[in-house]
Amino acid sequence: MDKMTKVGILGAAALIGAGLAALSEERIREFVNEKVDAGALSMEEGKTMAEDLISEINKQRLNLEKNVVEKIHATVLKTDKELADLEDKINELKIQELEAALEKMKSQQKTAK
């Protein structure tokens, strides 16, 4: 996986997290405003509640993003190693095939003489 693809995946994960947080923040504000309008909360209580909930969501979002990035990073590292191992095996097989072809040509030259 090339470096640009890796950066793209990590960026997409961050954008998804930010989008979810923005959506959640909007819903929290709507919920709190409904409670304030209904008289269940004062303006000050509503403001405090919204700030607390939004702060908690942002903390959870950051933790989620961190976990996602760590998992993606670990997967990319594992995949890079597996690809490198496969490349080594392919190169070894090519060398063996070339050596076998060379031996066959040498053998054919000896029998032709």
N, CA, C and O of each residue as an XYZ file, in Angstrom:
452
protein
N       0.860     -1.165      0.000
C       0.000      0.000      0.000
C       0.905      1.225      0.000
O       1.793      1.343      0.844
N       0.685      2.133     -0.940
C       1.574      3.288     -1.003
C       1.228      4.314      0.072
O       0.160      4.268      0.682
N       2.152      5.232      0.283
C       2.018      6.189      1.380
C       0.777      7.072      1.220
O       0.110      7.371      2.210
N       0.458      7.492     -0.003
C      -0.713      8.349     -0.227
C      -2.002      7.613      0.129
O      -2.921      8.214      0.685
N      -2.079      6.327     -0.182
C      -3.264      5.548      0.158
C      -3.413      5.463      1.671
O      -4.514      5.602      2.203
N      -2.296      5.232      2.362
C      -2.335      5.161      3.826
C      -2.821      6.479      4.414
O      -3.665      6.490      5.310
N      -2.291      7.585      3.915
C      -2.694      8.900      4.410
C      -4.167      9.130      4.119
O      -4.874      9.703      4.948
N      -4.642      8.698      2.963
C      -6.049      8.850      2.600
C      -6.969      8.095      3.539
O      -8.018      8.605      3.931
N      -6.584      6.888      3.898
C      -7.398      6.080      4.811
C      -7.464      6.740      6.185
O      -8.536      6.824      6.784
N      -6.326      7.205      6.681
C      -6.304      7.849      7.997
C      -7.113      9.145      7.981
O      -7.823      9.452      8.938
N      -7.003      9.898      6.892
C      -7.764     11.140      6.767
C      -9.257     10.878      6.727
O     -10.040     11.612      7.330
N      -9.651      9.830      6.012
C     -11.076      9.485      5.922
C     -11.618      9.109      7.300
O     -12.733      9.493      7.655
N     -10.840      8.368      8.067
C     -11.275      7.988      9.420
C     -11.466      9.229     10.289
O     -12.430      9.315     11.050
N     -10.562     10.178     10.178
C     -10.679     11.411     10.968
C     -11.898     12.216     10.547
O     -12.606     12.757     11.396
N     -12.151     12.302      9.243
C     -13.318     13.049      8.762
C     -14.624     12.406      9.201
O     -15.577     13.102      9.555
N     -14.669     11.096      9.179
C     -15.874     10.393      9.636
C     -16.127     10.711     11.108
O     -17.258     10.999     11.500
N     -15.079     10.658     11.914
C     -15.220     10.977     13.342
C     -15.693     12.403     13.558
O     -16.555     12.653     14.400
N     -15.133     13.340     12.803
C     -15.530     14.742     12.940
C     -16.975     14.939     12.503
O     -17.713     15.699     13.129
N     -17.379     14.269     11.450
C     -18.755     14.368     10.970
C     -19.749     13.831     11.976
O     -20.798     14.434     12.205
N     -19.426     12.699     12.577
C     -20.301     12.125     13.602
C     -20.395     13.037     14.823
O     -21.465     13.182     15.413
N     -19.295     13.637     15.192
C     -19.307     14.531     16.352
C     -20.159     15.761     16.066
O     -20.919     16.202     16.929
N     -20.041     16.314     14.870
C     -20.839     17.488     14.515
C     -22.325     17.146     14.525
O     -23.143     17.932     15.002
N     -22.667     15.990     14.005
C     -24.062     15.553     13.984
C     -24.573     15.367     15.410
O     -25.685     15.784     15.733
N     -23.771     14.749     16.253
C     -24.153     14.528     17.645
C     -24.314     15.852     18.384
O     -25.245     16.020     19.172
N     -23.405     16.788     18.129
C     -23.468     18.085     18.793
C     -24.769     18.802     18.428
O     -25.415     19.405     19.285
N     -25.141     18.732     17.171
C     -26.389     19.357     16.733
C     -27.590     18.726     17.431
O     -28.490     19.435     17.881
N     -27.607     17.407     17.522
C     -28.714     16.705     18.185
C     -28.774     17.046     19.671
O     -29.860     17.199     20.232
N     -27.612     17.164     20.309
C     -27.573     17.521     21.735
C     -28.174     18.901     21.934
O     -28.991     19.104     22.833
N     -27.773     19.846     21.101
C     -28.291     21.211     21.234
C     -29.807     21.234     21.011
O     -30.530     21.936     21.719
N     -30.284     20.467     20.028
C     -31.729     20.395     19.787
C     -32.453     19.825     21.006
O     -33.478     20.355     21.437
N     -31.906     18.738     21.556
C     -32.510     18.095     22.722
C     -32.571     19.058     23.910
O     -33.612     19.198     24.553
N     -31.455     19.714     24.191
C     -31.381     20.645     25.322
C     -32.335     21.815     25.095
O     -33.027     22.238     26.022
N     -32.378     22.339     23.878
C     -33.301     23.446     23.579
C     -34.751     23.029     23.792
O     -35.556     23.818     24.288
N     -35.090     21.801     23.421
C     -36.450     21.298     23.655
C     -36.753     21.267     25.154
O     -37.847     21.642     25.576
N     -35.787     20.822     25.956
C     -35.987     20.753     27.406
C     -36.117     22.153     28.015
O     -36.918     22.373     28.923
N     -35.319     23.095     27.504
C     -35.399     24.469     27.998
C     -36.754     25.059     27.609
O     -37.417     25.695     28.430
N     -37.165     24.847     26.355
C     -38.462     25.358     25.883
C     -39.621     24.758     26.675
O     -40.626     25.427     26.919
N     -39.479     23.504     27.072
C     -40.544     22.834     27.829
C     -40.512     23.222     29.301
O     -41.420     22.872     30.055
N     -39.481     23.939     29.712
C     -39.387     24.371     31.101
C     -38.755     23.340     32.018
O     -38.720     23.541     33.231
N     -38.259     22.252     31.476
C     -37.629     21.216     32.299
C     -36.241     21.642     32.772
O     -35.734     21.142     33.776
N     -35.637     22.567     32.035
C     -34.306     23.074     32.396
C     -34.302     24.589     32.243
O     -34.996     25.146     31.393
N     -33.502     25.244     33.087
C     -33.303     26.684     32.891
C     -32.303     26.874     31.752
O     -31.636     25.929     31.332
N     -32.208     28.107     31.260
C     -31.237     28.403     30.193
C     -29.822     28.027     30.639
O     -29.061     27.412     29.892
N     -29.491     28.411     31.873
C     -28.142     28.138     32.397
C     -27.908     26.635     32.528
O     -26.842     26.143     32.158
N     -28.886     25.906     33.047
C     -28.763     24.445     33.166
C     -28.622     23.802     31.791
O     -27.826     22.884     31.597
N     -29.404     24.297     30.850
C     -29.340     23.766     29.497
C     -27.977     24.001     28.864
O     -27.405     23.115     28.228
N     -27.473     25.212     29.052
C     -26.152     25.554     28.501
C     -25.074     24.655     29.102
O     -24.225     24.124     28.386
N     -25.118     24.489     30.428
C     -24.139     23.648     31.118
C     -24.256     22.197     30.664
O     -23.254     21.531     30.405
N     -25.499     21.719     30.572
C     -25.711     20.333     30.144
C     -25.189     20.123     28.725
O     -24.513     19.130     28.451
N     -25.496     21.045     27.831
C     -25.046     20.916     26.439
C     -23.521     20.910     26.376
O     -22.927     20.085     25.682
N     -22.892     21.829     27.099
C     -21.425     21.903     27.095
C     -20.807     20.613     27.637
O     -19.842     20.093     27.077
N     -21.370     20.106     28.728
C     -20.852     18.868     29.323
C     -21.001     17.683     28.367
O     -20.068     16.903     28.178
N     -22.182     17.564     27.772
C     -22.409     16.441     26.848
C     -21.525     16.548     25.610
O     -20.967     15.552     25.149
N     -21.401     17.753     25.079
C     -20.561     17.951     23.893
C     -19.100     17.670     24.226
O     -18.385     17.062     23.428
N     -18.658     18.107     25.393
C     -17.287     17.834     25.830
C     -17.046     16.326     25.924
O     -16.015     15.824     25.478
N     -17.993     15.624     26.499
C     -17.864     14.164     26.634
C     -17.841     13.490     25.265
O     -17.050     12.575     25.033
N     -18.696     13.935     24.372
C     -18.717     13.357     23.017
C     -17.387     13.608     22.323
O     -16.857     12.723     21.651
N     -16.841     14.820     22.485
C     -15.551     15.120     21.855
C     -14.444     14.241     22.413
O     -13.572     13.797     21.666
N     -14.466     13.982     23.719
C     -13.473     13.079     24.311
C     -13.620     11.670     23.736
O     -12.637     11.028     23.367
N     -14.858     11.210     23.669
C     -15.104      9.871     23.125
C     -14.711      9.794     21.651
O     -14.158      8.790     21.201
N     -15.000     10.861     20.903
C     -14.631     10.889     19.486
C     -13.124     10.810     19.328
O     -12.617     10.056     18.497
N     -12.406     11.594     20.132
C     -10.941     11.569     20.060
C     -10.392     10.188     20.397
O      -9.465      9.707     19.744
N     -10.962      9.554     21.412
C     -10.529      8.194     21.770
C     -10.824      7.221     20.633
O     -10.001      6.369     20.301
N     -12.003      7.359     20.042
C     -12.360      6.493     18.924
C     -11.423      6.707     17.746
O     -10.925      5.747     17.157
N     -11.184      7.973     17.403
C     -10.263      8.278     16.302
C      -8.877      7.705     16.576
O      -8.243      7.128     15.692
N      -8.417      7.872     17.814
C      -7.098      7.349     18.193
C      -7.063      5.834     18.004
O      -6.109      5.293     17.445
N      -8.112      5.154     18.474
C      -8.168      3.696     18.334
C      -8.222      3.275     16.870
O      -7.548      2.328     16.466
N      -9.021      3.977     16.081
C      -9.133      3.643     14.658
C      -7.788      3.846     13.972
O      -7.338      2.989     13.211
N      -7.155      4.971     14.239
C      -5.855      5.258     13.620
C      -4.828      4.206     14.030
O      -4.049      3.739     13.200
N      -4.828      3.835     15.308
C      -3.885      2.809     15.772
C      -4.140      1.469     15.083
O      -3.200      0.788     14.674
N      -5.414      1.096     14.957
C      -5.754     -0.174     14.288
C      -5.363     -0.130     12.813
O      -4.795     -1.087     12.286
N      -5.665      0.973     12.157
C      -5.304      1.105     10.743
C      -3.796      1.058     10.586
O      -3.275      0.385      9.696
N      -3.100      1.772     11.452
C      -1.635      1.788     11.387
C      -1.067      0.384     11.577
O      -0.174     -0.033     10.840
N      -1.584     -0.343     12.563
C      -1.121     -1.713     12.806
C      -1.418     -2.610     11.611
O      -0.596     -3.444     11.232
N      -2.591     -2.436     11.024
C      -2.959     -3.240      9.853
C      -2.061     -2.922      8.671
O      -1.625     -3.824      7.956
N      -1.783     -1.644      8.465
C      -0.908     -1.236      7.365
C       0.495     -1.803      7.567
O       1.106     -2.302      6.622
N       1.002     -1.729      8.791
C       2.335     -2.285      9.063
C       2.364     -3.789      8.797
O       3.304     -4.309      8.195
N       1.324     -4.472      9.255
C       1.238     -5.916      9.041
C       1.163     -6.231      7.541
O       1.835     -7.138      7.052
N       0.349     -5.479      6.838
C       0.197     -5.691      5.394
C       1.501     -5.409      4.664
O       1.890     -6.158      3.769
N       2.179     -4.325      5.047
C       3.471     -4.013      4.430
C       4.466     -5.150      4.640
O       5.196     -5.517      3.720
N       4.495     -5.708      5.851
C       5.413     -6.822      6.128
C       5.043     -8.045      5.308
O       5.910     -8.709      4.741
N       3.737     -8.343      5.249
C       3.293     -9.498      4.458
C       3.644     -9.316      2.985
O       4.070    -10.264      2.326
N       3.469     -8.108      2.468
C       3.816     -7.840      1.073
C       5.318     -7.986      0.838
O       5.745     -8.535     -0.178
N       6.109     -7.492      1.784
C       7.564     -7.622      1.665
C       7.966     -9.095      1.700
O       8.839     -9.518      0.941
N       7.331     -9.879      2.579
C       7.621    -11.315      2.647
C       7.246    -12.010      1.342
O       7.993    -12.850      0.839
N       6.080    -11.653      0.797
C       5.660    -12.248     -0.479
C       6.608    -11.867     -1.607
O       6.933    -12.692     -2.460
N       7.048    -10.622     -1.606
C       7.995    -10.174     -2.633
C       9.304    -10.969     -2.524
O       9.881    -11.359     -3.539
N       9.766    -11.204     -1.298
C      10.976    -11.999     -1.097
C      10.792    -13.426     -1.615
O      11.684    -13.988     -2.250
N       9.615    -14.006     -1.333
C       9.338    -15.370     -1.811
C       9.285    -15.417     -3.326
O       9.811    -16.348     -3.936
N       8.662    -14.432     -3.936
C       8.575    -14.374     -5.397
C       9.973    -14.249     -5.986
O      10.304    -14.939     -6.950
N      10.781    -13.387     -5.421
C      12.148    -13.213     -5.917
C      12.950    -14.505     -5.776
O      13.725    -14.861     -6.664
N      12.760    -15.201     -4.661
C      13.458    -16.474     -4.452
C      13.022    -17.505     -5.493
O      13.848    -18.233     -6.044
N      11.718    -17.557     -5.753
C      11.219    -18.489     -6.770
C      11.760    -18.140     -8.153
O      12.097    -19.035     -8.927
N      11.844    -16.874     -8.466
C      12.392    -16.453     -9.756
C      13.849    -16.888     -9.876
O      14.279    -17.382    -10.918
N      14.603    -16.697     -8.792
C      16.009    -17.103     -8.795
C      16.119    -18.611     -9.010
O      16.945    -19.074     -9.797
N      15.276    -19.377     -8.302
C      15.299    -20.832     -8.467
C      14.944    -21.234     -9.898
O      15.573    -22.128    -10.463
N      13.945    -20.583    -10.486
C      13.552    -20.882    -11.870
C      14.682    -20.548    -12.831
O      14.960    -21.308    -13.759
N      15.333    -19.411    -12.609
C      16.448    -19.028    -13.483
C      17.623    -20.002    -13.345
O      18.255    -20.365    -14.337
N      17.908    -20.417    -12.122
C      18.984    -21.381    -11.909
C      18.657    -22.711    -12.585
O      19.524    -23.343    -13.189
N      17.379    -23.132    -12.474
C      16.965    -24.386    -13.108
C      17.064    -24.271    -14.618
O      17.505    -25.207    -15.286
N      16.657    -23.127    -15.162
C      16.738    -22.921    -16.619
C      18.200    -22.914    -17.075
O      18.521    -23.461    -18.130
N      19.069    -22.310    -16.302
C      20.494    -22.275    -16.629
C      21.088    -23.678    -16.614
O      21.843    -24.050    -17.512
N      20.743    -24.456    -15.587
C      21.235    -25.837    -15.511
C      20.732    -26.649    -16.700
O      21.472    -27.459    -17.257
N      19.496    -26.437    -17.084
C      18.918    -27.162    -18.221
C      19.659    -26.793    -19.500
O      19.956    -27.658    -20.325
N      19.958    -25.498    -19.663
C      20.692    -25.063    -20.860
C      22.099    -25.656    -20.870
O      22.584    -26.081    -21.919
N      22.754    -25.688    -19.718
C      24.095    -26.280    -19.626
C      24.032    -27.755    -19.976
O      24.889    -28.273    -20.692
N      23.000    -28.431    -19.460
C      22.835    -29.850    -19.728
C      22.599    -30.102    -21.216
O      23.134    -31.056    -21.780
N      21.804    -29.254    -21.841
C      21.520    -29.397    -23.274
C      22.772    -29.129    -24.101
O      22.980    -29.771    -25.131
N      23.607    -28.188    -23.665
C      24.847    -27.887    -24.366
C      25.804    -29.081    -24.297
O      26.462    -29.405    -25.286
N      25.882    -29.738    -23.132
C      26.762    -30.885    -22.962
C      26.304    -32.028    -23.863
O      27.135    -32.699    -24.475
N      25.006    -32.257    -23.951
C      24.505    -33.370    -24.773
C      24.614    -33.049    -26.254
O      24.690    -33.961    -27.076
N      24.623    -31.783    -26.607
C      24.720    -31.390    -28.011
C      26.157    -31.541    -28.524
O      26.352    -31.631    -29.736
N      27.131    -31.572    -27.682
C      28.537    -31.665    -28.089
C      28.927    -33.035    -28.372
O      30.077    -33.289    -28.728
